[in-house]
Amino acid sequence: CEKGGEWERALHLFNAMPQSKLDSNTTTYNATISACETGGEWEKAMHLLGFMVHSAIEASTITFNAAVSACEKGGRWEAALQVFSGMAQNNAEPNTITFSAAISACKNGGAWEKAIHLFSLMRRSGLELDVMTFNAAVSACKKCGEWEQIMQLFQVMAQSKVECNTSTFSAAISACNKDSKWREALCLFNSMALHKVESSTSAASAAISSSEKGGKWEIALHLL
């Protein structure tokens, strides 16, 4: 049921356990919360997690990851942060999956400052940073036109030896275009070839738009 996304059936089976004289444990809760996550049922996932904690059943990192991801998919970044904050109280250590889901939730909610705060916490924790985590942070900044913050993230990527991909560059170029930073946008666009990263329609369109805004129509024509 969990892998098939049949959250209703998973909940039905979970609720029927007491009648069958079966005790719920961490594993059964994890499976049910994961099914709710797959089905986008963030409220039910939160309810199960709350009941689990209240019943003194151990909530593991896997439990919290599923709950945070459910909130992310449900577009509830504040709820995702609430779950994330509750990990310390339950002696559960966040991992790369936890941070990535929480950062993505903040990205989707336009809470770029929260996303960057989580990213900074992740760096300090010593967890491995991957391109998906960086992309989520970059995209969060892009939504609010925080191009300077994005440029700092690019520096951190280089220091961490994480390779940028098309999504990273596209989001960064779009942010620069949004804030009329045509020089930075073109620099990033030209860097794609240097890093052997395949260009995209969105990256090229943003670079062309930035050139037009900067009055550099000849560069815009060259990019076409």
N, C-alpha and C positions, 0 to 999 in steps of 0.2 A: 504493500500500500504506500509505503514511504517513497520508494523509487518510482512508482507509477503515478504519484501525485494524487492518489485517491484519499484526500484528507478526511472526507466524511466517513468513509469506511474505516479508516485508521482510528478516528475518534470513537466510532461505534464499538470497535473491538476493544479499545482501551477502557471505555466506560463499562463494558460487559465483564471485565476481569474480576471485579469483586463478587459478582454473581457466580462465577466459576471457581470462587475461592482461590484466586490467583493474586498475589501481591504485585503491585507496581514497583518498579525499581528504576534506577538511572537509565538502564538500557531501553526499557519500554517508554519512558518519558522522552528520551532522546529521539526515538523512532517516530513518536507521535508529533512532537514539535517539529521535526524535520519534514513530516508530511504536511503540516500546516504551512511551513515555510514554502514548500514547493507549490502549494495551492494558493499562496498569497494571503493566507488567513493570519495576519499579524496579531489581531486581537486575541484569537484563540491560543496562539503561541505564547503570548504574554500571560494569559490566564493560567496556562499549564505551568509555565515557569514560576509564577507567583505561588501557585498551589504547591508546587514541588519544594520551594524554599520554605514555605510555611509548614510543610509536613516533615521538615528536616531530612529530606531525601537529597543525597549529594548531587549537586548540579556541577557537571564537568565543563571543561572548555568547549567540548562538542555541543553541550546543551546551550551554552550562551551563544556560540557561533550560529546555531540554527535560529535562535530567537532574534539575534541582531540582523541576520539575513532576511528573516521574515519581515522585520520592520523596514528594512531597506526596500524590499520588493513592494511593500505596502505604502511607500512614500512617506514614512513616519520617522524622520531623522531624529526628532527629539526623543521618541520612544527608544530608538536604537541607542542613543547616548545614555539613556536611563539604564538600559540593560547592560551596556558596557561598564557603566559606573558601578553596577552591582556586583561585578566580578570579584573585586578586591574583598568585599564583605563575605564572599562565599569561598574564598581561597582558590579561585580559579584564575589561571594565568592566561591573559590574552595572547593569541599568536598572530601570525601573518594574516590568516583568514579573518580573524576577528577585526583587526585594524582595517583591512581592505574593505570589508562589508560596512563598517562604521563610517569610513571616509567616503565611500560611495553613497551612503545614505545622506550624508551632509552635502555632497555634491548635488544630488538630485533635489535637495531642499534649498539649494542656493546659499547654504551656510558655509561659505568658503573659509572664514576665520576658524570655525570649529574643525573643518577638514585639515587645515594647516596645523592646528594645535595637536590633533590626533597624529598627524604625520610626524611632528616633532617628538611626541611621546614614543612613537614607534622607533625612531632613530635612537633615542636615548636608551631604549630597552635592549638594544643590541640585536633586535630581530633582523633577519635578512629582508632587504628592500628589493622588490621586483618591479618590473615595468608596469604591471597592472596597478600597483599601489601608486606609483608616480603618476600614471595617467589619470587616475581618479582625482588626485590632488590638483593636477594641472587643469583638468576639466572643471573642477570646482572654482578655481580662480578665473578661468575663462568666462564662466557665466556672469561674473561681476566685473570683467575687464581688468582684473588685477595682473597686468602684464609684468610689472616689476617683480612680483612674487613668483611668477612663472619663470622668469629669468634666473632667479635664485634657485628654483627647483632644478633647472637645467644644470647649474653648477654642482648641486648635490648629486645629481645623476652621474656626472662625470667623475666626481670624487668616489662615488660608490661603485663605479665601473659597471653601471647598468646601461644597456644600449637603448637609445630612443627608438621608437617605431613610428609608423605613419600617423597613428592616432595622437602621439605625443606632440609631434610637429604641427599637425593640423589644428589642434586645440590652442597651441601657443601662438601660431600665426593669426588665428581668428581673434584671439585676445588683443594682440597688437593692432590689428585692423580696427577692432571695436574702439580702441583708444587713440586711433589715428597715428600710431607709431610706425610709419611706413619703413623707415630705415631698419628698425628691429625686425619687422615682418619679412623684409627682403633678405636680411642676413640669415634668418632662420630658414627661409625657403631655399636659399643657396646652400645652406649647411646640409640639407637633406641629401644632396648628391655626394657631398664629402663623406657623409656617414653611411653611404650606400643604402639609403632608405628610399623606398619607392614613393613617388609623389602621389597625390590624390587630387580629385576634382575640388574638394573643399579647401585644401591647402593652396592650390593654384588660384582659385577664385578669391580667396582672402588676400593673397599676395597682390593680385591684380587690383583689387579694390583699394588696398593700401597705397599702391602706386598712384592711382587716380586721385585719391584724397591728398596725396603729397604733391600733386601737380606734375608727377613724373609719367606723363602719358606715353613717352617713348619706351620706358621700361615696361609699362603695362602692355604695349603692343608686342614687345619682344617676348613676353611671357605667354601670349596667346598661342 
